[in-house]
Amino acid sequence: MATVYGLIGKKLGHSFSKSFFQEKFHTEHIDATFENFEMDDIQAFQSLRALHPQLRGLSVTIPYKESIMPFLDALSPNAQAIGAVNCVAFRDGLAIGHNTDVIGFRDSLAEVYEAEPGGKALILGTGGAAKAVLFVLQHYFEFDEITFASRQTSAADTISYEQLGQQGLLDYRLIVNATPVGMFPEVDQCPALDLATLDPRCLVFDLIYNPEETKLLASARTQGCPTRNGLDMLIRQAEASWKVWGV
Ligand code: NAP
């Protein structure tokens, strides 16, 4: 019986993962299938396991990267530290949660960011992706200060968009959009930042990969800033999941 891999999320539509892994199985002559498992509720994860005993690996997407954690038997140290799982491997009847977004973001950023010690980094959003970004910046880069921009500003290391509007963006050497703002089909939206205040040395990284160039990235490019979209990260996290699954 063919081994089964898959993606779980609420609304999957056309998924990058399915075409990426099916193509890889085909070119590497591996007898496996990749299925999209849409779930209205993460509780359905238990019955999915029971229904598919030949399941070897899962990718996890919005909105279950955090809510899947209580259903897993163990977590990798990275997934534990970040508090989010985007990859599950099944071994000897156990479901183990991993975070390969970290590897995807770290390697994609390292390719374009000229790491100089010091400087300030700004992460837009406080969800699962933002937590993985923080983990990478803290463990692999040497910023003096890392701040989250959020619509809710209760935490100490968080700034509101209003405050950012007053202070401007000149101090930042890296800005990462880890919100869905600007993602297809809402391509006319842009995070509420005064982009005219960007330093042209600031790298603007948008985790969004559809569209290829978000409104945020287009505006940053116009200001002379280097930019990066989320496609390379997406491919790198998929390659890392493939290794975790031991395909
Ligand atoms: P999420 O949990 O749905 O949202 C992240 C955060 O964005 C929220 O916690 C919220 O922070 C902020 N946010 C949400 N809606 C907003 C709005 N209308 N205006 C301003 N801020 C808003 O999503 P996620 O899983 O962290 O993913 C975030 C983005 O990264 C998505 O676009 C996802 O597709 C992308 N992503 C890409 C990759 C890749 O491989 N390229 C991997 C992972 C994720 P506050 O409430 O604090 O404002």
Boltz pocket constraint, residues with backbone or C-beta under 6 A from the ligand:
constraints:
  - pocket:
      binder: B
      contacts: [[A, 62], [A, 65], [A, 101], [A, 104], [A, 124], [A, 125], [A, 126], [A, 127], [A, 128], [A, 129], [A, 130], [A, 149], [A, 150], [A, 151], [A, 152], [A, 177], [A, 178], [A, 179], [A, 180], [A, 181], [A, 183], [A, 206], [A, 207], [A, 208], [A, 209], [A, 230], [A, 231], [A, 233], [A, 234], [A, 235], [A, 237]]
      max_distance: 6.0
